[in-house]
Amino acid sequence: MDIENSSAVAAGLPLALSQVSFRSRIGHLALLLGATGGSVVLGSLLATEDGLPLRTTVALGLLLLINLSWVAFAAWVLTARRTMLFNHRVVAGRIAVAAAIAFTSGAAFLAATMQSAASCAATGSGLVLLAVAIALLMRAKRDFRALQLRRAELVARLGEISR
């Protein structure tokens, strides 16, 4: 390996070990604030509204759970001290798929029991959301694998240089 290539690999290592970008941090901060606000509103509704129908209580509880998972995700990304290498996108994709499954299942249950046009439309939109979430999760997994392979290649090259 020549000197020019070895210096390029060594120069790229700090970049590979750097933290999440400022722009990404701002986006995750906005997610944290929005999901926290939504969690507070949903928690307040559940705590203060007496006599809600069971299905409303269950729906609000599931929405609260989804919001809390986004809060935990955003906090995890913001407190990470290393590059995520697309791992955060895989986790976000899993949360999105789980949320889309929960929404679509609830809408399908309502469509089967109530047989209203609105619940059928909600089921259809849930299926679209689920398809998009699955596609994004598959893309994130593919990108994560590619970056893992690239990282392993760079570490191997760096090991050859140091010998």
N, C-alpha and C positions, 0 to 999 in steps of 0.2 A: 504494500500500500504506500503511495507516495505522500509526501509532506502536505501537499495542498489538500488532499482528501481527508487526511487525519485531522488537520486543523479545522476543516469544515464540520466534521463530526463532533469534535470537541467543542466548537462554538455553538453547535445546536443543542448540546446537552443542557445548559442552563435554561434555554427556551422550553425544552421538554419538561423540566422540573419546576417551571414557574407556576404561579397560582392562576386561578380563573381570571379572565380579563375583566377590566372595569365595566365594560358594557354588559357583560354577562352578570356581573355582580349587581348592577342596577336592576336588571330584569328580574333576578331572583329576589332582590329586596322588595320590588313591587309585588311579586308573587307572595312573599311572606306577609307583607302588610295587607294585601287584599284577602288572602286566605284567613289571616288572623281576624280581620274585621268581619268576614262572613261567619267565622266560627263563633265570634262573640254574639252576633245577631241571632244565629241559629240556637246557640245555647241559651240566650235570653228568652227566646220564644218558647223553647222546651221547658224552661224553669218557671216561667210566669203565666203561661196560658193554660188554664185548667179546662178540662172537658173537651180537649181536642179528640177527634175520632182516632181510633187506633191506627188506621192506615196513614193518617197525617203525622202522627207521632213517629211512626216507623220511618216515613219518608224524611222527616226533618232529622231524625237520628242518623240515617244513612248519609244525608247531605253533610251533617256535622262531622261524621267519620271521614268522609272524602276530603272536606276542608282541612281537618286536622292532619291528614296524611300529606297534603300539599304544604302545610306549615312545617311539618317535620322534614320534608324533602328540601324545602328552601333553606331551612336552618342548617341542615347537613351540608348543602353546597356552600353556603356562606361561611361556615366555620371550617371548611376543609383547608388544610395547609399544603395541599399538593394539587397537581393537575388532575383533572377527572378522567381524561382520555375517553370521553364519551360515555363513561360509566353512568354519569348522572342522567344522560338521555335514556339509557336503558331503564333505569329506575323510574324516571318520569313516564316512559312508555308503559311500564307495568302498572303504574298508578292509573294512567289514562284508560288502559284496557279494563282494569277492575272496575273503575267508575262507570265506564260505558256498559259493561256487563250488568252492573247493578241497575243502572237507569233503564236499559232495554228490558231486563227481566221484570222490573216493576211495571213498566209501560205495557208489556205483553200480558202480565197478570191482569192489569186493569182492562185491557182490550178484551181479554177472554171473559171476564166477569161482568163488565159493564156494557160491552159492545157499543161503545160510542165512537164517533168519527175522530174526536180529539185524541182518544187513547190509541186508536189505530195509527193516526198520524205521528204520535209520539213514538210508537214502536218503530215505525219506518225511519224516523229521524235518528232513533237510537241505533238502528242497524247501520245507518250511514256513519254515525260517530264511531261505532265499534270497528267498522272496516277501516276508517282513517287511523284510529288508534293502533290497530294491528299492523297496518302498513308502516306507520312511524316507528313502532317497536321493532319490526323486522329490519328497517333501515338503520336504526340505532345499534342493533346487535351486529349488523354487518360492518358498520363504521368502527365500532368498538373492537371487533376482531382484527380489522385491518390496521388499526393503530397499535394494537398489542403486538402484531407481527412486525410492524415497522420499528417499534420500540425495542423488541428483542434483537432485531437486526442491528440497530444502532449500538446497543449494549455490547453485542458480539464484536462489532467493528472497533469499539472503544477498547475492548479487552485485547484485541490484536495489536492495537497501537501501543498500549502500555507494556507489552512484552518486550 
